[in-house]
Amino acid sequence: MNLPYAEPFRIKMVEEIYQSTRAEREQWLKEANYNLFNLKSSQVFIDLLTDSGTGAMSDRQWGALMTGDESYAGSRSFEQLQNSVEKITGFKYLLPTHQGRAAENVLFSVLVKEGDVVPGNSHFDTTKGHIEFRKAHAIDCTIDEAFDINNLHPFKGNINLEKLEAVYKSHPKESIPFCLITITCNSSGGQPVSLENMKAVKALSDQYGIPVFFDSARFAENAYFIKKREQGQENRSIKEICKEIFSYGDGMTMSSKKDGLVNIGGFIALNNEEIFRKASNFTIIYEGFITYGGMAGRDMAALAVGLDEATEFAYLESRISQVEYLGNKLIEYGIPVQKPIGGHAVFIDSLNFLPNVSREEYPAQTLGLEIYKEAGIRTVEIGTLLADRDPETRQNRYPKLELVRLAIPRRTYTNNHMDYIAAAIKNVYERREEIAKGYKITWEPEILRHFTVQLEKA
């Protein structure tokens, strides 16, 4: 018989987690003002809030921590990280930061000014926040197939070239600092971008003199999908595909807490010396000296190893197969999810799941709260709360998809946990007709409200 699949690792340490009662969870939600970010980790049984910095490091990474060089300038650990980044991406200039949004802050401080537009596939929350904070505008040019959850297009993260060229034609070159390709595209369901599309975006952008940058938090997962789904790529290694991906860009930002397999860190990588020098000044102002940029030497050493491990096929197949396993369980139970299943998470369509909750009462947030009440599982809303208000009209922006994201930490949970998650969501789905009311906002900040918003029952 054929041997069944087995994870390419074994477990050396476990962490006990508390299984609470429904009464406890309902009280904790009330105290948290119905914002799942406000829950304590001790109040969560399975935490799917994010896959950012929540994974388990390998023995090689833990070993690297012990050899970290904590020199303020010229750290040996920085050299190791720089060599790893250049080997995988081809970019020779590196600026570490303490996490991905810090990399955006530094780079956008150089490139984005008031009145600019930044086209790309669906920008994620912090990216859009950094753009709009500078009184610029993010323009979504994602293909239309991305917004049909049942469409099985293999690369729903692709940029629509006609939409992109329309932006290039309707705005002066000086007001378009770059086109941003997010890999994988988180806001559309963890969906990948094809090599063919990246190449075409780069060619079109070169024609108009517009640089291309990558938001690269999940670049290795994107490379896996290219290998599995794109014709002619099946026999190439992940590292070969990664090198080609970044050949179609002028630079990248990275949240190392995703495909860097570490708990903290980020970086900017590029080949343009002028941008590097300007960004270096902002790194020193906001982060630290240019050879550590907010990261400890030990963390840079662990990241250098993590980038190497994350770009190996065996690891990626194990990681993405687990996400797919959960997604297929939910599909089996009739639950509406974004298809095909994304790389780092399963995304539930709350509009179809909770048809009786109006969009004004935040159905995705409502569903996330119901899942937590059911089983102590923390998820996150990728919908109207995250979309925030229009910076000019201050009205709610209603995205095409109202999603609940189940982000799976790397090398952390077993498939028994996935079965538990699926069963809990099935239970909520079976009583969905009883859920007719959502929530209303009692307080919110000016920008990036979903992190700290306070709610009450509508």
PyMOL commands that set and color helices and strands:
alter all, ss='L'
color gray80, all
select helices_A, chain A and resi 22-31+36-38+41-43+59-65+76-89+100-111+125-133+144-147+161-170+173-175+186-188+195-208+219-229+238-247+273-286+297-310+313-332+350-353+359-361+363-375+384-387+415-430+432-434+449-451
alter helices_A, ss='H'
color red, helices_A
select strands_A, chain A and resi 46-47+93-97+117-120+137-140+179-182+212-215+251-255+266-270+345-349+377-378+380-382+403-407+439-443+454-457
alter strands_A, ss='S'
color yellow, strands_A
deselect
rebuild
show_as cartoon
